[in-house]
Amino acid sequence: MGDSFISFLGNNIVDFLSYTGFANVEFGNIVMILFGFLFMYLAVAKEFEPMLLIPIGFGILIGNIPFKDAGLELGVYEEGSVLNILYQGVAKGWYPPLIFLGIGAMTDFSSLIANPKLMLVGAAAQFGIFGAYAIALALGFEPDQAASIGIIGGADGPTAIFLSSKLAPNLMGAIAISAYSYMALVPVIQPPVMRLLTTEKERKIKMKAPRVVSQTEKIIFPIVGLLLTCFVVPTGLPLLGMLFLGNLLKESGVTRRLADTAKGPLIDTITILLGTMVGASTQAAYFLTWDSILIFVIGAISFFIATASGVLFVKLFNLFLKDGNKINPLIGNAGVSAVPHSARISQKLGLQYDPSNYLLMHAMGPNVAGVIGSAVAAGVLLGFLI
């Protein structure tokens, strides 16, 4: 009996050891775990988008803990597992509209309402999306995959997730990580492009203070905005509908509690779940592929195109504007929808060349227009590819 007990115990120990991460680890898991460390380092030490990069970085660790595939329902891709259930919010596109609800409740569209022509600057920056789409097609991606990759150029993580969940779910992890990575690196990517494409004289252009926008205009804007955009692009309804609803909750003045919930506990909860599940979806076997590398390269190019398009459009637009009404090209970068980070870059760079030139309020116009523009672009791509 003693021998059989020892044999039984030995077999149990061997079985236990076979299930540990040490017994199942592969080189790819180590690589991805190092990426997770990098994301968390950038968030903590450099303060690059910490509310996104910490959940994503930790999610990468969760997704790359190696385990023996024995029907234990542990991983994010194992149907019925807890992680898989949470991941459905990403895979089915539930989380992005809720994020847009919170963004709408946080966003002040006054700068855009006061100076509607800034909408064109936000629209021009969406060339990054269609430029990346063309590049992805040229590199051999299928049209639906290319569209999902292209949306990275909008600097809008939720929109990238929403579109890829519909068109290219197999590439969603790489697309989402790429989109959020470059959103975090906006302060690094955009300033060199802005300096390269502008002269010192242009950087010192002072813009007129925006007019005061009435509360009535603020209330009407999300209603009209919804009808105009969604009648043109009904496929953008899940994102645009929630964006404008959130903004109406904020501006109506009678639903403050709902607006506070949308821009506070709700968006914080969804951000945690979205970031963690996006990170967890980067299991090495699914993520470390040649396609992922190409997606990262195209994503970087799309950000450069988007920034350059916004700046160059302002320079072109200024040719038709009288002195005193010209737009500072430094706000062209804000056409990407990384709110409010790209607008802050406009402000920071402007102050470097003229300490009295405050561009933040002006830059918020194209910045919030970029949020609408990226959702409209996603709707356009979805409309002609589904």
Secondary structure, DSSP 4 states (H G I P E B T S, - for coil): -HHHHHHHHHHHHHHHHHHSHHHH--HHHHHHHHHHHHHHHHHHHS-SSHHHHHHHHHHHHHHT-----SS---STTSTTSHHHHHHHHHHTT-HHHHHHHHHHHH---HHHHH-TTHHHHHHHTTHHHHHHHHHHHHTT--HHHHHHHHGGGGT-HHHHHHHHHHH-GGGHHHHHHHHHHHHHTHHHHHHHHHHHT--HHHHTPPPPPPPPPPHHHHHHHHHHHHHHHHHH-GGGHHHHHHHHHHHHHHHSSS-HHHHHHIIIIIHHHHHHHHHHHHHHT--HHHHSSHHHHHHHHHHHHHHHHHHHHHHHHHHHHHTTS-TTSPPPGGGGGGGSS-TTHHHHHHHHHHHHH-TT---HHHHHHHHHHHHHHHHHHHHHHHHHH-
